[in-house]
Amino acid sequence: MRPLPPLRGPQAAQSIASTAPRETPRHLNQVDLARRWRVSPRTLERWRWLGQGPAYLKLGGSVAYCLEDVLAYEKAQRQPAGGQ
């Protein structure tokens, strides 16, 4: 019996993607961050305009938030128990 030829094109990419471990994304786009924080993307736009919120990258017409910056911003926003 002859061996099957190697997969090529989309089939190969799909096969590799299904077996490869998924990496944690290093950046979030505006929609992903808005979903994470349950705010509208427009809120993030306003925060950028006001100089608030986490640091971001402007790549052409796209905005990306480095996951490390998002986590640091979340940590800085923590409030002590009791709301003080």
mmCIF file of the N, C-alpha and C atoms, coordinates in Angstrom:
data_MODEL
# 
_entry.id   MODEL 
# 
loop_
_atom_site.group_PDB 
_atom_site.id 
_atom_site.type_symbol 
_atom_site.label_atom_id 
_atom_site.label_alt_id 
_atom_site.label_comp_id 
_atom_site.label_asym_id 
_atom_site.label_entity_id 
_atom_site.label_seq_id 
_atom_site.pdbx_PDB_ins_code 
_atom_site.Cartn_x 
_atom_site.Cartn_y 
_atom_site.Cartn_z 
_atom_site.occupancy 
_atom_site.B_iso_or_equiv 
_atom_site.pdbx_formal_charge 
_atom_site.auth_seq_id 
_atom_site.auth_comp_id 
_atom_site.auth_asym_id 
_atom_site.auth_atom_id 
_atom_site.pdbx_PDB_model_num 
ATOM 1   N N  . MET A 1 1  ? 0.846   -1.177 0.000  1.00 0.00 ? 1  MET A N  1 
ATOM 2   C CA . MET A 1 1  ? 0.000   0.000  0.000  1.00 0.00 ? 1  MET A CA 1 
ATOM 3   C C  . MET A 1 1  ? 0.889   1.238  0.000  1.00 0.00 ? 1  MET A C  1 
ATOM 4   N N  . ARG A 1 2  ? 0.577   2.189  -0.851 1.00 0.00 ? 2  ARG A N  1 
ATOM 5   C CA . ARG A 1 2  ? 1.376   3.404  -0.974 1.00 0.00 ? 2  ARG A CA 1 
ATOM 6   C C  . ARG A 1 2  ? 0.981   4.407  0.104  1.00 0.00 ? 2  ARG A C  1 
ATOM 7   N N  . PRO A 1 3  ? 1.970   5.153  0.663  1.00 0.00 ? 3  PRO A N  1 
ATOM 8   C CA . PRO A 1 3  ? 1.628   6.186  1.653  1.00 0.00 ? 3  PRO A CA 1 
ATOM 9   C C  . PRO A 1 3  ? 0.887   7.338  0.992  1.00 0.00 ? 3  PRO A C  1 
ATOM 10  N N  . LEU A 1 4  ? 0.061   7.987  1.773  1.00 0.00 ? 4  LEU A N  1 
ATOM 11  C CA . LEU A 1 4  ? -0.681  9.144  1.268  1.00 0.00 ? 4  LEU A CA 1 
ATOM 12  C C  . LEU A 1 4  ? 0.270   10.316 1.045  1.00 0.00 ? 4  LEU A C  1 
ATOM 13  N N  . PRO A 1 5  ? 0.023   11.132 0.023  1.00 0.00 ? 5  PRO A N  1 
ATOM 14  C CA . PRO A 1 5  ? 0.878   12.299 -0.193 1.00 0.00 ? 5  PRO A CA 1 
ATOM 15  C C  . PRO A 1 5  ? 0.670   13.303 0.933  1.00 0.00 ? 5  PRO A C  1 
ATOM 16  N N  . PRO A 1 6  ? 1.679   14.139 1.208  1.00 0.00 ? 6  PRO A N  1 
ATOM 17  C CA . PRO A 1 6  ? 1.522   15.128 2.275  1.00 0.00 ? 6  PRO A CA 1 
ATOM 18  C C  . PRO A 1 6  ? 0.441   16.142 1.918  1.00 0.00 ? 6  PRO A C  1 
ATOM 19  N N  . LEU A 1 7  ? -0.212  16.651 2.948  1.00 0.00 ? 7  LEU A N  1 
ATOM 20  C CA . LEU A 1 7  ? -1.247  17.662 2.736  1.00 0.00 ? 7  LEU A CA 1 
ATOM 21  C C  . LEU A 1 7  ? -0.611  18.976 2.309  1.00 0.00 ? 7  LEU A C  1 
ATOM 22  N N  . ARG A 1 8  ? -1.317  19.693 1.453  1.00 0.00 ? 8  ARG A N  1 
ATOM 23  C CA . ARG A 1 8  ? -0.843  20.995 0.995  1.00 0.00 ? 8  ARG A CA 1 
ATOM 24  C C  . ARG A 1 8  ? -1.985  21.984 1.059  1.00 0.00 ? 8  ARG A C  1 
ATOM 25  N N  . GLY A 1 9  ? -1.629  23.265 1.132  1.00 0.00 ? 9  GLY A N  1 
ATOM 26  C CA . GLY A 1 9  ? -2.630  24.325 1.090  1.00 0.00 ? 9  GLY A CA 1 
ATOM 27  C C  . GLY A 1 9  ? -3.432  24.408 2.374  1.00 0.00 ? 9  GLY A C  1 
ATOM 28  N N  . PRO A 1 10 ? -4.713  24.783 2.235  1.00 0.00 ? 10 PRO A N  1 
ATOM 29  C CA . PRO A 1 10 ? -5.555  24.987 3.426  1.00 0.00 ? 10 PRO A CA 1 
ATOM 30  C C  . PRO A 1 10 ? -5.703  23.742 4.285  1.00 0.00 ? 10 PRO A C  1 
ATOM 31  N N  . GLN A 1 11 ? -5.694  22.566 3.648  1.00 0.00 ? 11 GLN A N  1 
ATOM 32  C CA . GLN A 1 11 ? -5.827  21.325 4.415  1.00 0.00 ? 11 GLN A CA 1 
ATOM 33  C C  . GLN A 1 11 ? -4.649  21.150 5.366  1.00 0.00 ? 11 GLN A C  1 
ATOM 34  N N  . ALA A 1 12 ? -3.438  21.465 4.887  1.00 0.00 ? 12 ALA A N  1 
ATOM 35  C CA . ALA A 1 12 ? -2.254  21.319 5.730  1.00 0.00 ? 12 ALA A CA 1 
ATOM 36  C C  . ALA A 1 12 ? -2.305  22.303 6.888  1.00 0.00 ? 12 ALA A C  1 
ATOM 37  N N  . ALA A 1 13 ? -2.673  23.552 6.600  1.00 0.00 ? 13 ALA A N  1 
ATOM 38  C CA . ALA A 1 13 ? -2.742  24.564 7.657  1.00 0.00 ? 13 ALA A CA 1 
ATOM 39  C C  . ALA A 1 13 ? -3.777  24.173 8.699  1.00 0.00 ? 13 ALA A C  1 
ATOM 40  N N  . GLN A 1 14 ? -4.913  23.648 8.239  1.00 0.00 ? 14 GLN A N  1 
ATOM 41  C CA . GLN A 1 14 ? -5.961  23.246 9.171  1.00 0.00 ? 14 GLN A CA 1 
ATOM 42  C C  . GLN A 1 14 ? -5.501  22.074 10.025 1.00 0.00 ? 14 GLN A C  1 
ATOM 43  N N  . SER A 1 15 ? -4.811  21.137 9.423  1.00 0.00 ? 15 SER A N  1 
ATOM 44  C CA . SER A 1 15 ? -4.318  19.974 10.146 1.00 0.00 ? 15 SER A CA 1 
ATOM 45  C C  . SER A 1 15 ? -3.301  20.390 11.202 1.00 0.00 ? 15 SER A C  1 
ATOM 46  N N  . ILE A 1 16 ? -2.385  21.265 10.829 1.00 0.00 ? 16 ILE A N  1 
ATOM 47  C CA . ILE A 1 16 ? -1.370  21.748 11.771 1.00 0.00 ? 16 ILE A CA 1 
ATOM 48  C C  . ILE A 1 16 ? -2.017  22.552 12.889 1.00 0.00 ? 16 ILE A C  1 
ATOM 49  N N  . ALA A 1 17 ? -2.963  23.432 12.526 1.00 0.00 ? 17 ALA A N  1 
ATOM 50  C CA . ALA A 1 17 ? -3.613  24.275 13.527 1.00 0.00 ? 17 ALA A CA 1 
ATOM 51  C C  . ALA A 1 17 ? -4.388  23.443 14.535 1.00 0.00 ? 17 ALA A C  1 
ATOM 52  N N  . SER A 1 18 ? -4.970  22.332 14.101 1.00 0.00 ? 18 SER A N  1 
ATOM 53  C CA . SER A 1 18 ? -5.781  21.545 15.025 1.00 0.00 ? 18 SER A CA 1 
ATOM 54  C C  . SER A 1 18 ? -4.923  20.759 16.009 1.00 0.00 ? 18 SER A C  1 
ATOM 55  N N  . THR A 1 19 ? -3.652  20.491 15.658 1.00 0.00 ? 19 THR A N  1 
ATOM 56  C CA . THR A 1 19 ? -2.800  19.714 16.546 1.00 0.00 ? 19 THR A CA 1 
ATOM 57  C C  . THR A 1 19 ? -1.830  20.581 17.337 1.00 0.00 ? 19 THR A C  1 
ATOM 58  N N  . ALA A 1 20 ? -1.578  21.795 16.890 1.00 0.00 ? 20 ALA A N  1 
ATOM 59  C CA . ALA A 1 20 ? -0.625  22.675 17.578 1.00 0.00 ? 20 ALA A CA 1 
ATOM 60  C C  . ALA A 1 20 ? -1.284  23.286 18.810 1.00 0.00 ? 20 ALA A C  1 
ATOM 61  N N  . PRO A 1 21 ? -0.524  23.417 19.904 1.00 0.00 ? 21 PRO A N  1 
ATOM 62  C CA . PRO A 1 21 ? -1.102  24.070 21.088 1.00 0.00 ? 21 PRO A CA 1 
ATOM 63  C C  . PRO A 1 21 ? -1.361  25.546 20.794 1.00 0.00 ? 21 PRO A C  1 
ATOM 64  N N  . ARG A 1 22 ? -2.433  26.060 21.336 1.00 0.00 ? 22 ARG A N  1 
ATOM 65  C CA . ARG A 1 22 ? -2.785  27.460 21.112 1.00 0.00 ? 22 ARG A CA 1 
ATOM 66  C C  . ARG A 1 22 ? -1.975  28.355 22.035 1.00 0.00 ? 22 ARG A C  1 
ATOM 67  N N  . GLU A 1 23 ? -1.435  29.414 21.452 1.00 0.00 ? 23 GLU A N  1 
ATOM 68  C CA . GLU A 1 23 ? -0.694  30.389 22.237 1.00 0.00 ? 23 GLU A CA 1 
ATOM 69  C C  . GLU A 1 23 ? -1.655  31.429 22.790 1.00 0.00 ? 23 GLU A C  1 
ATOM 70  N N  . THR A 1 24 ? -1.324  31.962 23.933 1.00 0.00 ? 24 THR A N  1 
ATOM 71  C CA . THR A 1 24 ? -2.082  33.072 24.478 1.00 0.00 ? 24 THR A CA 1 
ATOM 72  C C  . THR A 1 24 ? -1.777  34.291 23.627 1.00 0.00 ? 24 THR A C  1 
ATOM 73  N N  . PRO A 1 25 ? -2.806  35.031 23.198 1.00 0.00 ? 25 PRO A N  1 
ATOM 74  C CA . PRO A 1 25 ? -2.531  36.201 22.366 1.00 0.00 ? 25 PRO A CA 1 
ATOM 75  C C  . PRO A 1 25 ? -1.714  37.234 23.136 1.00 0.00 ? 25 PRO A C  1 
ATOM 76  N N  . ARG A 1 26 ? -0.791  37.883 22.456 1.00 0.00 ? 26 ARG A N  1 
ATOM 77  C CA . ARG A 1 26 ? 0.052   38.889 23.090 1.00 0.00 ? 26 ARG A CA 1 
ATOM 78  C C  . ARG A 1 26 ? -0.561  40.276 22.992 1.00 0.00 ? 26 ARG A C  1 
ATOM 79  N N  . HIS A 1 27 ? -1.530  40.449 22.082 1.00 0.00 ? 27 HIS A N  1 
ATOM 80  C CA . HIS A 1 27 ? -2.177  41.738 21.897 1.00 0.00 ? 27 HIS A CA 1 
ATOM 81  C C  . HIS A 1 27 ? -3.686  41.537 21.765 1.00 0.00 ? 27 HIS A C  1 
ATOM 82  N N  . LEU A 1 28 ? -4.425  42.539 22.173 1.00 0.00 ? 28 LEU A N  1 
ATOM 83  C CA . LEU A 1 28 ? -5.873  42.542 22.017 1.00 0.00 ? 28 LEU A CA 1 
ATOM 84  C C  . LEU A 1 28 ? -6.240  43.718 21.124 1.00 0.00 ? 28 LEU A C  1 
ATOM 85  N N  . ASN A 1 29 ? -7.217  43.523 20.262 1.00 0.00 ? 29 ASN A N  1 
ATOM 86  C CA . ASN A 1 29 ? -7.703  44.674 19.518 1.00 0.00 ? 29 ASN A CA 1 
ATOM 87  C C  . ASN A 1 29 ? -8.779  45.371 20.350 1.00 0.00 ? 29 ASN A C  1 
ATOM 88  N N  . GLN A 1 30 ? -9.290  46.467 19.838 1.00 0.00 ? 30 GLN A N  1 
ATOM 89  C CA . GLN A 1 30 ? -10.255 47.265 20.598 1.00 0.00 ? 30 GLN A CA 1 
ATOM 90  C C  . GLN A 1 30 ? -11.511 46.470 20.939 1.00 0.00 ? 30 GLN A C  1 
ATOM 91  N N  . VAL A 1 31 ? -11.998 45.676 20.016 1.00 0.00 ? 31 VAL A N  1 
ATOM 92  C CA . VAL A 1 31 ? -13.217 44.899 20.253 1.00 0.00 ? 31 VAL A CA 1 
ATOM 93  C C  . VAL A 1 31 ? -12.971 43.829 21.316 1.00 0.00 ? 31 VAL A C  1 
ATOM 94  N N  . ASP A 1 32 ? -11.832 43.150 21.243 1.00 0.00 ? 32 ASP A N  1 
ATOM 95  C CA . ASP A 1 32 ? -11.506 42.123 22.237 1.00 0.00 ? 32 ASP A CA 1 
ATOM 96  C C  . ASP A 1 32 ? -11.419 42.716 23.640 1.00 0.00 ? 32 ASP A C  1 
ATOM 97  N N  . LEU A 1 33 ? -10.761 43.874 23.769 1.00 0.00 ? 33 LEU A N  1 
ATOM 98  C CA . LEU A 1 33 ? -10.636 44.500 25.086 1.00 0.00 ? 33 LEU A CA 1 
ATOM 99  C C  . LEU A 1 33 ? -11.991 44.998 25.583 1.00 0.00 ? 33 LEU A C  1 
ATOM 100 N N  . ALA A 1 34 ? -12.790 45.534 24.686 1.00 0.00 ? 34 ALA A N  1 
ATOM 101 C CA . ALA A 1 34 ? -14.131 45.994 25.071 1.00 0.00 ? 34 ALA A CA 1 
ATOM 102 C C  . ALA A 1 34 ? -14.961 44.818 25.602 1.00 0.00 ? 34 ALA A C  1 
ATOM 103 N N  . ARG A 1 35 ? -14.867 43.679 24.959 1.00 0.00 ? 35 ARG A N  1 
ATOM 104 C CA . ARG A 1 35 ? -15.594 42.494 25.441 1.00 0.00 ? 35 ARG A CA 1 
ATOM 105 C C  . ARG A 1 35 ? -15.048 42.045 26.797 1.00 0.00 ? 35 ARG A C  1 
ATOM 106 N N  . ARG A 1 36 ? -13.726 42.055 26.943 1.00 0.00 ? 36 ARG A N  1 
ATOM 107 C CA . ARG A 1 36 ? -13.098 41.626 28.201 1.00 0.00 ? 36 ARG A CA 1 
ATOM 108 C C  . ARG A 1 36 ? -13.607 42.458 29.368 1.00 0.00 ? 36 ARG A C  1 
ATOM 109 N N  . TRP A 1 37 ? -13.692 43.765 29.154 1.00 0.00 ? 37 TRP A N  1 
ATOM 110 C CA . TRP A 1 37 ? -14.088 44.676 30.233 1.00 0.00 ? 37 TRP A CA 1 
ATOM 111 C C  . TRP A 1 37 ? -15.581 45.011 30.231 1.00 0.00 ? 37 TRP A C  1 
ATOM 112 N N  . ARG A 1 38 ? -16.317 44.473 29.279 1.00 0.00 ? 38 ARG A N  1 
ATOM 113 C CA . ARG A 1 38 ? -17.760 44.728 29.161 1.00 0.00 ? 38 ARG A CA 1 
ATOM 114 C C  . ARG A 1 38 ? -18.058 46.225 29.066 1.00 0.00 ? 38 ARG A C  1 
ATOM 115 N N  . VAL A 1 39 ? -17.313 46.888 28.195 1.00 0.00 ? 39 VAL A N  1 
ATOM 116 C CA . VAL A 1 39 ? -17.570 48.290 27.864 1.00 0.00 ? 39 VAL A CA 1 
ATOM 117 C C  . VAL A 1 39 ? -17.700 48.366 26.345 1.00 0.00 ? 39 VAL A C  1 
ATOM 118 N N  . SER A 1 40 ? -18.180 49.484 25.850 1.00 0.00 ? 40 SER A N  1 
ATOM 119 C CA . SER A 1 40 ? -18.293 49.614 24.399 1.00 0.00 ? 40 SER A CA 1 
ATOM 120 C C  . SER A 1 40 ? -16.935 49.992 23.805 1.00 0.00 ? 40 SER A C  1 
ATOM 121 N N  . PRO A 1 41 ? -16.705 49.620 22.554 1.00 0.00 ? 41 PRO A N  1 
ATOM 122 C CA . PRO A 1 41 ? -15.479 50.056 21.893 1.00 0.00 ? 41 PRO A CA 1 
ATOM 123 C C  . PRO A 1 41 ? -15.359 51.580 21.867 1.00 0.00 ? 41 PRO A C  1 
ATOM 124 N N  . ARG A 1 42 ? -16.488 52.255 21.808 1.00 0.00 ? 42 ARG A N  1 
ATOM 125 C CA . ARG A 1 42 ? -16.492 53.730 21.817 1.00 0.00 ? 42 ARG A CA 1 
ATOM 126 C C  . ARG A 1 42 ? -15.918 54.272 23.121 1.00 0.00 ? 42 ARG A C  1 
ATOM 127 N N  . THR A 1 43 ? -16.147 53.591 24.238 1.00 0.00 ? 43 THR A N  1 
ATOM 128 C CA . THR A 1 43 ? -15.573 54.001 25.519 1.00 0.00 ? 43 THR A CA 1 
ATOM 129 C C  . THR A 1 43 ? -14.054 53.967 25.446 1.00 0.00 ? 43 THR A C  1 
ATOM 130 N N  . LEU A 1 44 ? -13.499 52.913 24.858 1.00 0.00 ? 44 LEU A N  1 
ATOM 131 C CA . LEU A 1 44 ? -12.046 52.824 24.716 1.00 0.00 ? 44 LEU A CA 1 
ATOM 132 C C  . LEU A 1 44 ? -11.519 53.929 23.817 1.00 0.00 ? 44 LEU A C  1 
ATOM 133 N N  . GLU A 1 45 ? -12.271 54.262 22.757 1.00 0.00 ? 45 GLU A N  1 
ATOM 134 C CA . GLU A 1 45 ? -11.869 55.375 21.885 1.00 0.00 ? 45 GLU A CA 1 
ATOM 135 C C  . GLU A 1 45 ? -11.824 56.686 22.667 1.00 0.00 ? 45 GLU A C  1 
ATOM 136 N N  . ARG A 1 46 ? -12.833 56.920 23.491 1.00 0.00 ? 46 ARG A N  1 
ATOM 137 C CA . ARG A 1 46 ? -12.886 58.152 24.294 1.00 0.00 ? 46 ARG A CA 1 
ATOM 138 C C  . ARG A 1 46 ? -11.738 58.188 25.292 1.00 0.00 ? 46 ARG A C  1 
ATOM 139 N N  . TRP A 1 47 ? -11.452 57.058 25.940 1.00 0.00 ? 47 TRP A N  1 
ATOM 140 C CA . TRP A 1 47 ? -10.346 57.012 26.889 1.00 0.00 ? 47 TRP A CA 1 
ATOM 141 C C  . TRP A 1 47 ? -9.023  57.339 26.202 1.00 0.00 ? 47 TRP A C  1 
ATOM 142 N N  . ARG A 1 48 ? -8.823  56.810 24.987 1.00 0.00 ? 48 ARG A N  1 
ATOM 143 C CA . ARG A 1 48 ? -7.582  57.130 24.266 1.00 0.00 ? 48 ARG A CA 1 
ATOM 144 C C  . ARG A 1 48 ? -7.506  58.619 23.976 1.00 0.00 ? 48 ARG A C  1 
ATOM 145 N N  . TRP A 1 49 ? -8.616  59.211 23.564 1.00 0.00 ? 49 TRP A N  1 
ATOM 146 C CA . TRP A 1 49 ? -8.658  60.639 23.252 1.00 0.00 ? 49 TRP A CA 1 
ATOM 147 C C  . TRP A 1 49 ? -8.364  61.480 24.496 1.00 0.00 ? 49 TRP A C  1 
ATOM 148 N N  . LEU A 1 50 ? -8.839  61.015 25.644 1.00 0.00 ? 50 LEU A N  1 
ATOM 149 C CA . LEU A 1 50 ? -8.619  61.734 26.912 1.00 0.00 ? 50 LEU A CA 1 
ATOM 150 C C  . LEU A 1 50 ? -7.282  61.384 27.567 1.00 0.00 ? 50 LEU A C  1 
ATOM 151 N N  . GLY A 1 51 ? -6.548  60.432 27.013 1.00 0.00 ? 51 GLY A N  1 
ATOM 152 C CA . GLY A 1 51 ? -5.278  60.019 27.605 1.00 0.00 ? 51 GLY A CA 1 
ATOM 153 C C  . GLY A 1 51 ? -5.458  59.112 28.811 1.00 0.00 ? 51 GLY A C  1 
ATOM 154 N N  . GLN A 1 52 ? -6.583  58.422 28.871 1.00 0.00 ? 52 GLN A N  1 
ATOM 155 C CA . GLN A 1 52 ? -6.879  57.508 29.977 1.00 0.00 ? 52 GLN A CA 1 
ATOM 156 C C  . GLN A 1 52 ? -6.760  56.070 29.491 1.00 0.00 ? 52 GLN A C  1 
ATOM 157 N N  . GLY A 1 53 ? -6.856  55.136 30.409 1.00 0.00 ? 53 GLY A N  1 
ATOM 158 C CA . GLY A 1 53 ? -6.834  53.728 30.045 1.00 0.00 ? 53 GLY A CA 1 
ATOM 159 C C  . GLY A 1 53 ? -5.415  53.215 29.846 1.00 0.00 ? 53 GLY A C  1 
ATOM 160 N N  . PRO A 1 54 ? -5.303  51.972 29.412 1.00 0.00 ? 54 PRO A N  1 
ATOM 161 C CA . PRO A 1 54 ? -3.978  51.363 29.250 1.00 0.00 ? 54 PRO A CA 1 
ATOM 162 C C  . PRO A 1 54 ? -3.252  51.916 28.019 1.00 0.00 ? 54 PRO A C  1 
ATOM 163 N N  . ALA A 1 55 ? -1.941  51.733 28.018 1.00 0.00 ? 55 ALA A N  1 
ATOM 164 C CA . ALA A 1 55 ? -1.142  52.118 26.852 1.00 0.00 ? 55 ALA A CA 1 
ATOM 165 C C  . ALA A 1 55 ? -1.598  51.296 25.647 1.00 0.00 ? 55 ALA A C  1 
ATOM 166 N N  . TYR A 1 56 ? -1.429  51.848 24.464 1.00 0.00 ? 56 TYR A N  1 
ATOM 167 C CA . TYR A 1 56 ? -1.853  51.144 23.256 1.00 0.00 ? 56 TYR A CA 1 
ATOM 168 C C  . TYR A 1 56 ? -0.860  51.399 22.128 1.00 0.00 ? 56 TYR A C  1 
ATOM 169 N N  . LEU A 1 57 ? -0.961  50.568 21.101 1.00 0.00 ? 57 LEU A N  1 
ATOM 170 C CA . LEU A 1 57 ? -0.143  50.718 19.903 1.00 0.00 ? 57 LEU A CA 1 
ATOM 171 C C  . LEU A 1 57 ? -1.044  51.185 18.778 1.00 0.00 ? 57 LEU A C  1 
ATOM 172 N N  . LYS A 1 58 ? -0.568  52.117 17.992 1.00 0.00 ? 58 LYS A N  1 
ATOM 173 C CA . LYS A 1 58 ? -1.301  52.547 16.808 1.00 0.00 ? 58 LYS A CA 1 
ATOM 174 C C  . LYS A 1 58 ? -0.528  52.032 15.612 1.00 0.00 ? 58 LYS A C  1 
ATOM 175 N N  . LEU A 1 59 ? -1.066  51.056 14.928 1.00 0.00 ? 59 LEU A N  1 
ATOM 176 C CA . LEU A 1 59 ? -0.412  50.423 13.791 1.00 0.00 ? 59 LEU A CA 1 
ATOM 177 C C  . LEU A 1 59 ? -1.223  50.718 12.537 1.00 0.00 ? 59 LEU A C  1 
ATOM 178 N N  . GLY A 1 60 ? -0.789  51.727 11.800 1.00 0.00 ? 60 GLY A N  1 
ATOM 179 C CA . GLY A 1 60 ? -1.586  52.157 10.652 1.00 0.00 ? 60 GLY A CA 1 
ATOM 180 C C  . GLY A 1 60 ? -2.899  52.706 11.163 1.00 0.00 ? 60 GLY A C  1 
ATOM 181 N N  . GLY A 1 61 ? -3.997  52.129 10.736 1.00 0.00 ? 61 GLY A N  1 
ATOM 182 C CA . GLY A 1 61 ? -5.304  52.564 11.215 1.00 0.00 ? 61 GLY A CA 1 
ATOM 183 C C  . GLY A 1 61 ? -5.844  51.691 12.331 1.00 0.00 ? 61 GLY A C  1 
ATOM 184 N N  . SER A 1 62 ? -5.050  50.739 12.796 1.00 0.00 ? 62 SER A N  1 
ATOM 185 C CA . SER A 1 62 ? -5.514  49.810 13.824 1.00 0.00 ? 62 SER A CA 1 
ATOM 186 C C  . SER A 1 62 ? -4.917  50.133 15.177 1.00 0.00 ? 62 SER A C  1 
ATOM 187 N N  . VAL A 1 63 ? -5.657  49.796 16.209 1.00 0.00 ? 63 VAL A N  1 
ATOM 188 C CA . VAL A 1 63 ? -5.207  49.969 17.582 1.00 0.00 ? 63 VAL A CA 1 
ATOM 189 C C  . VAL A 1 63 ? -5.048  48.584 18.197 1.00 0.00 ? 63 VAL A C  1 
ATOM 190 N N  . ALA A 1 64 ? -3.951  48.387 18.919 1.00 0.00 ? 64 ALA A N  1 
ATOM 191 C CA . ALA A 1 64 ? -3.716  47.122 19.609 1.00 0.00 ? 64 ALA A CA 1 
ATOM 192 C C  . ALA A 1 64 ? -3.258  47.424 21.028 1.00 0.00 ? 64 ALA A C  1 
ATOM 193 N N  . TYR A 1 65 ? -3.711  46.610 21.949 1.00 0.00 ? 65 TYR A N  1 
ATOM 194 C CA . TYR A 1 65 ? -3.329  46.730 23.347 1.00 0.00 ? 65 TYR A CA 1 
ATOM 195 C C  . TYR A 1 65 ? -2.464  45.529 23.701 1.00 0.00 ? 65 TYR A C  1 
ATOM 196 N N  . CYS A 1 66 ? -1.260  45.771 24.195 1.00 0.00 ? 66 CYS A N  1 
ATOM 197 C CA . CYS A 1 66 ? -0.377  44.706 24.638 1.00 0.00 ? 66 CYS A CA 1 
ATOM 198 C C  . CYS A 1 66 ? -0.995  44.072 25.883 1.00 0.00 ? 66 CYS A C  1 
ATOM 199 N N  . LEU A 1 67 ? -1.076  42.762 25.909 1.00 0.00 ? 67 LEU A N  1 
ATOM 200 C CA . LEU A 1 67 ? -1.707  42.071 27.029 1.00 0.00 ? 67 LEU A CA 1 
ATOM 201 C C  . LEU A 1 67 ? -1.023  42.410 28.349 1.00 0.00 ? 67 LEU A C  1 
ATOM 202 N N  . GLU A 1 68 ? 0.298   42.557 28.337 1.00 0.00 ? 68 GLU A N  1 
ATOM 203 C CA . GLU A 1 68 ? 1.013   42.924 29.567 1.00 0.00 ? 68 GLU A CA 1 
ATOM 204 C C  . GLU A 1 68 ? 0.563   44.283 30.085 1.00 0.00 ? 68 GLU A C  1 
ATOM 205 N N  . ASP A 1 69 ? 0.345   45.252 29.180 1.00 0.00 ? 69 ASP A N  1 
ATOM 206 C CA . ASP A 1 69 ? -0.130  46.574 29.588 1.00 0.00 ? 69 ASP A CA 1 
ATOM 207 C C  . ASP A 1 69 ? -1.548  46.518 30.138 1.00 0.00 ? 69 ASP A C  1 
ATOM 208 N N  . VAL A 1 70 ? -2.374  45.684 29.528 1.00 0.00 ? 70 VAL A N  1 
ATOM 209 C CA . VAL A 1 70 ? -3.756  45.518 30.006 1.00 0.00 ? 70 VAL A CA 1 
ATOM 210 C C  . VAL A 1 70 ? -3.755  44.938 31.413 1.00 0.00 ? 70 VAL A C  1 
ATOM 211 N N  . LEU A 1 71 ? -2.940  43.897 31.632 1.00 0.00 ? 71 LEU A N  1 
ATOM 212 C CA . LEU A 1 71 ? -2.876  43.274 32.959 1.00 0.00 ? 71 LEU A CA 1 
ATOM 213 C C  . LEU A 1 71 ? -2.331  44.245 33.999 1.00 0.00 ? 71 LEU A C  1 
ATOM 214 N N  . ALA A 1 72 ? -1.323  45.040 33.632 1.00 0.00 ? 72 ALA A N  1 
ATOM 215 C CA . ALA A 1 72 ? -0.769  46.031 34.567 1.00 0.00 ? 72 ALA A CA 1 
ATOM 216 C C  . ALA A 1 72 ? -1.812  47.098 34.896 1.00 0.00 ? 72 ALA A C  1 
ATOM 217 N N  . TYR A 1 73 ? -2.579  47.532 33.899 1.00 0.00 ? 73 TYR A N  1 
ATOM 218 C CA . TYR A 1 73 ? -3.621  48.529 34.128 1.00 0.00 ? 73 TYR A CA 1 
ATOM 219 C C  . TYR A 1 73 ? -4.704  47.966 35.046 1.00 0.00 ? 73 TYR A C  1 
ATOM 220 N N  . GLU A 1 74 ? -5.092  46.715 34.809 1.00 0.00 ? 74 GLU A N  1 
ATOM 221 C CA . GLU A 1 74 ? -6.098  46.092 35.669 1.00 0.00 ? 74 GLU A CA 1 
ATOM 222 C C  . GLU A 1 74 ? -5.601  46.008 37.102 1.00 0.00 ? 74 GLU A C  1 
ATOM 223 N N  . LYS A 1 75 ? -4.345  45.648 37.283 1.00 0.00 ? 75 LYS A N  1 
ATOM 224 C CA . LYS A 1 75 ? -3.776  45.547 38.627 1.00 0.00 ? 75 LYS A CA 1 
ATOM 225 C C  . LYS A 1 75 ? -3.762  46.907 39.319 1.00 0.00 ? 75 LYS A C  1 
ATOM 226 N N  . ALA A 1 76 ? -3.439  47.952 38.567 1.00 0.00 ? 76 ALA A N  1 
ATOM 227 C CA . ALA A 1 76 ? -3.394  49.302 39.142 1.00 0.00 ? 76 ALA A CA 1 
ATOM 228 C C  . ALA A 1 76 ? -4.783  49.806 39.539 1.00 0.00 ? 76 ALA A C  1 
ATOM 229 N N  . GLN A 1 77 ? -5.829  49.245 38.929 1.00 0.00 ? 77 GLN A N  1 
ATOM 230 C CA . GLN A 1 77 ? -7.203  49.682 39.213 1.00 0.00 ? 77 GLN A CA 1 
ATOM 231 C C  . GLN A 1 77 ? -7.819  48.937 40.397 1.00 0.00 ? 77 GLN A C  1 
ATOM 232 N N  . ARG A 1 78 ? -7.137  47.936 40.925 1.00 0.00 ? 78 ARG A N  1 
ATOM 233 C CA . ARG A 1 78 ? -7.688  47.162 42.046 1.00 0.00 ? 78 ARG A CA 1 
ATOM 234 C C  . ARG A 1 78 ? -7.971  48.068 43.229 1.00 0.00 ? 78 ARG A C  1 
ATOM 235 N N  . GLN A 1 79 ? -9.071  47.817 43.859 1.00 0.00 ? 79 GLN A N  1 
ATOM 236 C CA . GLN A 1 79 ? -9.481  48.584 45.043 1.00 0.00 ? 79 GLN A CA 1 
ATOM 237 C C  . GLN A 1 79 ? -9.473  47.642 46.240 1.00 0.00 ? 79 GLN A C  1 
ATOM 238 N N  . PRO A 1 80 ? -9.138  48.144 47.414 1.00 0.00 ? 80 PRO A N  1 
ATOM 239 C CA . PRO A 1 80 ? -9.164  47.285 48.602 1.00 0.00 ? 80 PRO A CA 1 
ATOM 240 C C  . PRO A 1 80 ? -10.596 46.867 48.939 1.00 0.00 ? 80 PRO A C  1 
ATOM 241 N N  . ALA A 1 81 ? -10.699 45.762 49.635 1.00 0.00 ? 81 ALA A N  1 
ATOM 242 C CA . ALA A 1 81 ? -12.018 45.286 50.073 1.00 0.00 ? 81 ALA A CA 1 
ATOM 243 C C  . ALA A 1 81 ? -12.670 46.354 50.924 1.00 0.00 ? 81 ALA A C  1 
ATOM 244 N N  . GLY A 1 82 ? -13.953 46.513 50.785 1.00 0.00 ? 82 GLY A N  1 
ATOM 245 C CA . GLY A 1 82 ? -14.671 47.523 51.553 1.00 0.00 ? 82 GLY A CA 1 
ATOM 246 C C  . GLY A 1 82 ? -14.854 48.790 50.757 1.00 0.00 ? 82 GLY A C  1 
ATOM 247 N N  . GLY A 1 83 ? -14.270 48.880 49.567 1.00 0.00 ? 83 GLY A N  1 
ATOM 248 C CA . GLY A 1 83 ? -14.490 50.017 48.676 1.00 0.00 ? 83 GLY A CA 1 
ATOM 249 C C  . GLY A 1 83 ? -13.855 51.307 49.114 1.00 0.00 ? 83 GLY A C  1 
ATOM 250 N N  . GLN A 1 84 ? -12.778 51.256 49.887 1.00 0.00 ? 84 GLN A N  1 
ATOM 251 C CA . GLN A 1 84 ? -12.166 52.498 50.369 1.00 0.00 ? 84 GLN A CA 1 
ATOM 252 C C  . GLN A 1 84 ? -10.956 52.880 49.584 1.00 0.00 ? 84 GLN A C  1 
# 
